[in-house]
Amino acid sequence: MSETTTRDTVRKIIHGMASRLDKNASRAMDAVIQFEISGDGGGEYALSIRDQACAVAEGGHTNANATMKMSVETFIDLALGRTTGSQAFYRRKLRFNGDLNLVMKIHKLFPSVSIDEASANSA
């Protein structure tokens, strides 16, 4: 995958997370999750969850409740359900700062995407 294709795939997955937010899992939540994705095609993104809605912003957020740091490959594997957060953490492919409970809830907040969803329009 070229850097441009990878960047497009990462952006598509991140921006698509807003529409995949599980409203029941996010009930009464007011939080910001920062993603720091390293490698070709990576970047920083902030997901703000409030009132059962999610907004995505590119760039850093100074007051994130949790920051998740990983490579592009790990991010895509997590998004596609090829690996779990626990597996990535124990393999030292995922690091985080902040609210552990929020980090542990990510898979409930945002269901995995299919490879077709992740790569559509990214070429």
mmCIF file of the C-alpha atoms, coordinates in Angstrom:
data_MODEL
# 
_entry.id   MODEL 
# 
loop_
_atom_site.group_PDB 
_atom_site.id 
_atom_site.type_symbol 
_atom_site.label_atom_id 
_atom_site.label_alt_id 
_atom_site.label_comp_id 
_atom_site.label_asym_id 
_atom_site.label_entity_id 
_atom_site.label_seq_id 
_atom_site.pdbx_PDB_ins_code 
_atom_site.Cartn_x 
_atom_site.Cartn_y 
_atom_site.Cartn_z 
_atom_site.occupancy 
_atom_site.B_iso_or_equiv 
_atom_site.pdbx_formal_charge 
_atom_site.auth_seq_id 
_atom_site.auth_comp_id 
_atom_site.auth_asym_id 
_atom_site.auth_atom_id 
_atom_site.pdbx_PDB_model_num 
ATOM 1   C CA . MET A 1 1   ? 0.000   0.000  0.000  1.00 0.00 ? 1   MET A CA 1 
ATOM 2   C CA . SER A 1 2   ? 1.454   3.400  -0.925 1.00 0.00 ? 2   SER A CA 1 
ATOM 3   C CA . GLU A 1 3   ? 1.687   6.207  1.641  1.00 0.00 ? 3   GLU A CA 1 
ATOM 4   C CA . THR A 1 4   ? -1.134  8.100  -0.100 1.00 0.00 ? 4   THR A CA 1 
ATOM 5   C CA . THR A 1 5   ? -3.378  5.021  -0.171 1.00 0.00 ? 5   THR A CA 1 
ATOM 6   C CA . THR A 1 6   ? -2.568  4.245  3.462  1.00 0.00 ? 6   THR A CA 1 
ATOM 7   C CA . ARG A 1 7   ? -3.265  7.837  4.531  1.00 0.00 ? 7   ARG A CA 1 
ATOM 8   C CA . ASP A 1 8   ? -6.589  7.757  2.667  1.00 0.00 ? 8   ASP A CA 1 
ATOM 9   C CA . THR A 1 9   ? -7.490  4.442  4.327  1.00 0.00 ? 9   THR A CA 1 
ATOM 10  C CA . VAL A 1 10  ? -6.621  5.728  7.812  1.00 0.00 ? 10  VAL A CA 1 
ATOM 11  C CA . ARG A 1 11  ? -8.582  8.952  7.236  1.00 0.00 ? 11  ARG A CA 1 
ATOM 12  C CA . LYS A 1 12  ? -11.575 7.028  5.895  1.00 0.00 ? 12  LYS A CA 1 
ATOM 13  C CA . ILE A 1 13  ? -11.605 4.707  8.919  1.00 0.00 ? 13  ILE A CA 1 
ATOM 14  C CA . ILE A 1 14  ? -11.157 7.564  11.425 1.00 0.00 ? 14  ILE A CA 1 
ATOM 15  C CA . HIS A 1 15  ? -13.788 9.803  9.846  1.00 0.00 ? 15  HIS A CA 1 
ATOM 16  C CA . GLY A 1 16  ? -16.147 6.835  9.496  1.00 0.00 ? 16  GLY A CA 1 
ATOM 17  C CA . MET A 1 17  ? -15.947 6.209  13.241 1.00 0.00 ? 17  MET A CA 1 
ATOM 18  C CA . ALA A 1 18  ? -18.348 9.105  13.852 1.00 0.00 ? 18  ALA A CA 1 
ATOM 19  C CA . SER A 1 19  ? -21.144 7.273  12.018 1.00 0.00 ? 19  SER A CA 1 
ATOM 20  C CA . ARG A 1 20  ? -20.279 3.905  13.624 1.00 0.00 ? 20  ARG A CA 1 
ATOM 21  C CA . LEU A 1 21  ? -20.551 5.164  17.214 1.00 0.00 ? 21  LEU A CA 1 
ATOM 22  C CA . ASP A 1 22  ? -22.764 2.844  19.268 1.00 0.00 ? 22  ASP A CA 1 
ATOM 23  C CA . LYS A 1 23  ? -25.235 5.257  20.852 1.00 0.00 ? 23  LYS A CA 1 
ATOM 24  C CA . ASN A 1 24  ? -26.106 2.873  23.692 1.00 0.00 ? 24  ASN A CA 1 
ATOM 25  C CA . ALA A 1 25  ? -22.454 2.340  24.628 1.00 0.00 ? 25  ALA A CA 1 
ATOM 26  C CA . SER A 1 26  ? -21.831 6.093  24.555 1.00 0.00 ? 26  SER A CA 1 
ATOM 27  C CA . ARG A 1 27  ? -24.822 7.049  26.727 1.00 0.00 ? 27  ARG A CA 1 
ATOM 28  C CA . ALA A 1 28  ? -23.878 9.766  29.282 1.00 0.00 ? 28  ALA A CA 1 
ATOM 29  C CA . MET A 1 29  ? -20.343 9.951  27.889 1.00 0.00 ? 29  MET A CA 1 
ATOM 30  C CA . ASP A 1 30  ? -18.408 13.189 27.515 1.00 0.00 ? 30  ASP A CA 1 
ATOM 31  C CA . ALA A 1 31  ? -14.859 12.335 26.442 1.00 0.00 ? 31  ALA A CA 1 
ATOM 32  C CA . VAL A 1 32  ? -12.104 12.980 23.932 1.00 0.00 ? 32  VAL A CA 1 
ATOM 33  C CA . ILE A 1 33  ? -9.985  10.139 22.558 1.00 0.00 ? 33  ILE A CA 1 
ATOM 34  C CA . GLN A 1 34  ? -6.742  11.118 20.847 1.00 0.00 ? 34  GLN A CA 1 
ATOM 35  C CA . PHE A 1 35  ? -5.181  8.798  18.254 1.00 0.00 ? 35  PHE A CA 1 
ATOM 36  C CA . GLU A 1 36  ? -1.486  9.212  17.478 1.00 0.00 ? 36  GLU A CA 1 
ATOM 37  C CA . ILE A 1 37  ? -0.830  6.980  14.488 1.00 0.00 ? 37  ILE A CA 1 
ATOM 38  C CA . SER A 1 38  ? 2.815   6.677  13.443 1.00 0.00 ? 38  SER A CA 1 
ATOM 39  C CA . GLY A 1 39  ? 4.351   5.665  10.132 1.00 0.00 ? 39  GLY A CA 1 
ATOM 40  C CA . ASP A 1 40  ? 3.671   6.460  6.498  1.00 0.00 ? 40  ASP A CA 1 
ATOM 41  C CA . GLY A 1 41  ? 0.064   7.585  6.213  1.00 0.00 ? 41  GLY A CA 1 
ATOM 42  C CA . GLY A 1 42  ? -0.390  8.180  9.940  1.00 0.00 ? 42  GLY A CA 1 
ATOM 43  C CA . GLY A 1 43  ? -1.349  11.324 11.789 1.00 0.00 ? 43  GLY A CA 1 
ATOM 44  C CA . GLU A 1 44  ? -3.091  12.691 14.854 1.00 0.00 ? 44  GLU A CA 1 
ATOM 45  C CA . TYR A 1 45  ? -6.854  12.631 15.246 1.00 0.00 ? 45  TYR A CA 1 
ATOM 46  C CA . ALA A 1 46  ? -9.219  13.514 18.082 1.00 0.00 ? 46  ALA A CA 1 
ATOM 47  C CA . LEU A 1 47  ? -12.641 11.932 18.540 1.00 0.00 ? 47  LEU A CA 1 
ATOM 48  C CA . SER A 1 48  ? -14.977 13.955 20.751 1.00 0.00 ? 48  SER A CA 1 
ATOM 49  C CA . ILE A 1 49  ? -17.881 11.944 22.129 1.00 0.00 ? 49  ILE A CA 1 
ATOM 50  C CA . ARG A 1 50  ? -20.774 13.818 23.718 1.00 0.00 ? 50  ARG A CA 1 
ATOM 51  C CA . ASP A 1 51  ? -24.553 13.477 23.767 1.00 0.00 ? 51  ASP A CA 1 
ATOM 52  C CA . GLN A 1 52  ? -24.347 10.115 21.950 1.00 0.00 ? 52  GLN A CA 1 
ATOM 53  C CA . ALA A 1 53  ? -22.605 11.751 18.983 1.00 0.00 ? 53  ALA A CA 1 
ATOM 54  C CA . CYS A 1 54  ? -19.015 11.723 17.765 1.00 0.00 ? 54  CYS A CA 1 
ATOM 55  C CA . ALA A 1 55  ? -17.072 14.487 16.048 1.00 0.00 ? 55  ALA A CA 1 
ATOM 56  C CA . VAL A 1 56  ? -13.685 13.862 14.409 1.00 0.00 ? 56  VAL A CA 1 
ATOM 57  C CA . ALA A 1 57  ? -10.933 16.464 14.169 1.00 0.00 ? 57  ALA A CA 1 
ATOM 58  C CA . GLU A 1 58  ? -7.550  16.123 12.549 1.00 0.00 ? 58  GLU A CA 1 
ATOM 59  C CA . GLY A 1 59  ? -4.638  17.194 14.711 1.00 0.00 ? 59  GLY A CA 1 
ATOM 60  C CA . GLY A 1 60  ? -3.885  17.010 18.397 1.00 0.00 ? 60  GLY A CA 1 
ATOM 61  C CA . HIS A 1 61  ? -6.164  17.767 21.333 1.00 0.00 ? 61  HIS A CA 1 
ATOM 62  C CA . THR A 1 62  ? -4.640  19.285 24.452 1.00 0.00 ? 62  THR A CA 1 
ATOM 63  C CA . ASN A 1 63  ? -7.164  17.863 26.943 1.00 0.00 ? 63  ASN A CA 1 
ATOM 64  C CA . ALA A 1 64  ? -7.847  14.334 25.697 1.00 0.00 ? 64  ALA A CA 1 
ATOM 65  C CA . ASN A 1 65  ? -9.204  11.893 28.295 1.00 0.00 ? 65  ASN A CA 1 
ATOM 66  C CA . ALA A 1 66  ? -7.197  9.108  26.666 1.00 0.00 ? 66  ALA A CA 1 
ATOM 67  C CA . THR A 1 67  ? -4.418  9.030  24.078 1.00 0.00 ? 67  THR A CA 1 
ATOM 68  C CA . MET A 1 68  ? -3.772  5.893  22.061 1.00 0.00 ? 68  MET A CA 1 
ATOM 69  C CA . LYS A 1 69  ? -0.438  5.535  20.248 1.00 0.00 ? 69  LYS A CA 1 
ATOM 70  C CA . MET A 1 70  ? 0.157   2.920  17.565 1.00 0.00 ? 70  MET A CA 1 
ATOM 71  C CA . SER A 1 71  ? 1.496   2.325  14.066 1.00 0.00 ? 71  SER A CA 1 
ATOM 72  C CA . VAL A 1 72  ? -0.601  2.590  10.923 1.00 0.00 ? 72  VAL A CA 1 
ATOM 73  C CA . GLU A 1 73  ? -0.535  -1.200 10.605 1.00 0.00 ? 73  GLU A CA 1 
ATOM 74  C CA . THR A 1 74  ? -1.780  -1.730 14.165 1.00 0.00 ? 74  THR A CA 1 
ATOM 75  C CA . PHE A 1 75  ? -4.530  0.871  13.732 1.00 0.00 ? 75  PHE A CA 1 
ATOM 76  C CA . ILE A 1 76  ? -5.800  -0.792 10.553 1.00 0.00 ? 76  ILE A CA 1 
ATOM 77  C CA . ASP A 1 77  ? -5.634  -4.267 12.157 1.00 0.00 ? 77  ASP A CA 1 
ATOM 78  C CA . LEU A 1 78  ? -7.644  -3.015 15.148 1.00 0.00 ? 78  LEU A CA 1 
ATOM 79  C CA . ALA A 1 79  ? -10.209 -1.289 12.927 1.00 0.00 ? 79  ALA A CA 1 
ATOM 80  C CA . LEU A 1 80  ? -10.677 -4.424 10.809 1.00 0.00 ? 80  LEU A CA 1 
ATOM 81  C CA . GLY A 1 81  ? -10.938 -6.671 13.865 1.00 0.00 ? 81  GLY A CA 1 
ATOM 82  C CA . ARG A 1 82  ? -7.775  -8.599 12.930 1.00 0.00 ? 82  ARG A CA 1 
ATOM 83  C CA . THR A 1 83  ? -6.443  -8.010 16.446 1.00 0.00 ? 83  THR A CA 1 
ATOM 84  C CA . THR A 1 84  ? -7.834  -6.773 19.745 1.00 0.00 ? 84  THR A CA 1 
ATOM 85  C CA . GLY A 1 85  ? -6.650  -3.888 21.848 1.00 0.00 ? 85  GLY A CA 1 
ATOM 86  C CA . SER A 1 86  ? -5.476  -6.305 24.530 1.00 0.00 ? 86  SER A CA 1 
ATOM 87  C CA . GLN A 1 87  ? -3.430  -8.309 22.034 1.00 0.00 ? 87  GLN A CA 1 
ATOM 88  C CA . ALA A 1 88  ? -1.862  -5.151 20.609 1.00 0.00 ? 88  ALA A CA 1 
ATOM 89  C CA . PHE A 1 89  ? -1.084  -3.835 24.098 1.00 0.00 ? 89  PHE A CA 1 
ATOM 90  C CA . TYR A 1 90  ? 0.542   -7.060 25.278 1.00 0.00 ? 90  TYR A CA 1 
ATOM 91  C CA . ARG A 1 91  ? 2.590   -7.222 22.067 1.00 0.00 ? 91  ARG A CA 1 
ATOM 92  C CA . ARG A 1 92  ? 3.690   -3.632 22.761 1.00 0.00 ? 92  ARG A CA 1 
ATOM 93  C CA . LYS A 1 93  ? 2.106   -2.393 19.552 1.00 0.00 ? 93  LYS A CA 1 
ATOM 94  C CA . LEU A 1 94  ? -0.333  -0.129 21.396 1.00 0.00 ? 94  LEU A CA 1 
ATOM 95  C CA . ARG A 1 95  ? 0.458   2.377  24.114 1.00 0.00 ? 95  ARG A CA 1 
ATOM 96  C CA . PHE A 1 96  ? -1.936  4.656  25.891 1.00 0.00 ? 96  PHE A CA 1 
ATOM 97  C CA . ASN A 1 97  ? -2.091  7.472  28.405 1.00 0.00 ? 97  ASN A CA 1 
ATOM 98  C CA . GLY A 1 98  ? -5.103  8.543  30.397 1.00 0.00 ? 98  GLY A CA 1 
ATOM 99  C CA . ASP A 1 99  ? -8.390  6.849  31.220 1.00 0.00 ? 99  ASP A CA 1 
ATOM 100 C CA . LEU A 1 100 ? -7.919  3.064  31.061 1.00 0.00 ? 100 LEU A CA 1 
ATOM 101 C CA . ASN A 1 101 ? -11.683 2.450  31.304 1.00 0.00 ? 101 ASN A CA 1 
ATOM 102 C CA . LEU A 1 102 ? -12.253 4.599  28.214 1.00 0.00 ? 102 LEU A CA 1 
ATOM 103 C CA . VAL A 1 103 ? -9.514  2.793  26.288 1.00 0.00 ? 103 VAL A CA 1 
ATOM 104 C CA . MET A 1 104 ? -11.020 -0.586 27.252 1.00 0.00 ? 104 MET A CA 1 
ATOM 105 C CA . LYS A 1 105 ? -14.438 0.563  25.990 1.00 0.00 ? 105 LYS A CA 1 
ATOM 106 C CA . ILE A 1 106 ? -13.256 1.519  22.467 1.00 0.00 ? 106 ILE A CA 1 
ATOM 107 C CA . HIS A 1 107 ? -14.313 -1.800 20.891 1.00 0.00 ? 107 HIS A CA 1 
ATOM 108 C CA . LYS A 1 108 ? -17.828 -1.353 22.315 1.00 0.00 ? 108 LYS A CA 1 
ATOM 109 C CA . LEU A 1 109 ? -18.064 2.239  21.143 1.00 0.00 ? 109 LEU A CA 1 
ATOM 110 C CA . PHE A 1 110 ? -16.906 1.590  17.575 1.00 0.00 ? 110 PHE A CA 1 
ATOM 111 C CA . PRO A 1 111 ? -17.600 -1.727 15.817 1.00 0.00 ? 111 PRO A CA 1 
ATOM 112 C CA . SER A 1 112 ? -14.993 -3.095 13.403 1.00 0.00 ? 112 SER A CA 1 
ATOM 113 C CA . VAL A 1 113 ? -15.185 -2.182 9.735  1.00 0.00 ? 113 VAL A CA 1 
ATOM 114 C CA . SER A 1 114 ? -14.898 -4.517 6.772  1.00 0.00 ? 114 SER A CA 1 
ATOM 115 C CA . ILE A 1 115 ? -11.904 -4.415 4.438  1.00 0.00 ? 115 ILE A CA 1 
ATOM 116 C CA . ASP A 1 116 ? -14.235 -3.121 1.697  1.00 0.00 ? 116 ASP A CA 1 
ATOM 117 C CA . GLU A 1 117 ? -15.364 -0.203 3.883  1.00 0.00 ? 117 GLU A CA 1 
ATOM 118 C CA . ALA A 1 118 ? -11.788 0.592  4.853  1.00 0.00 ? 118 ALA A CA 1 
ATOM 119 C CA . SER A 1 119 ? -10.377 0.606  1.324  1.00 0.00 ? 119 SER A CA 1 
ATOM 120 C CA . ALA A 1 120 ? -13.323 1.952  -0.704 1.00 0.00 ? 120 ALA A CA 1 
ATOM 121 C CA . ASN A 1 121 ? -12.418 5.179  -2.464 1.00 0.00 ? 121 ASN A CA 1 
ATOM 122 C CA . SER A 1 122 ? -8.901  5.141  -1.024 1.00 0.00 ? 122 SER A CA 1 
ATOM 123 C CA . ALA A 1 123 ? -7.094  4.370  -4.266 1.00 0.00 ? 123 ALA A CA 1 
# 
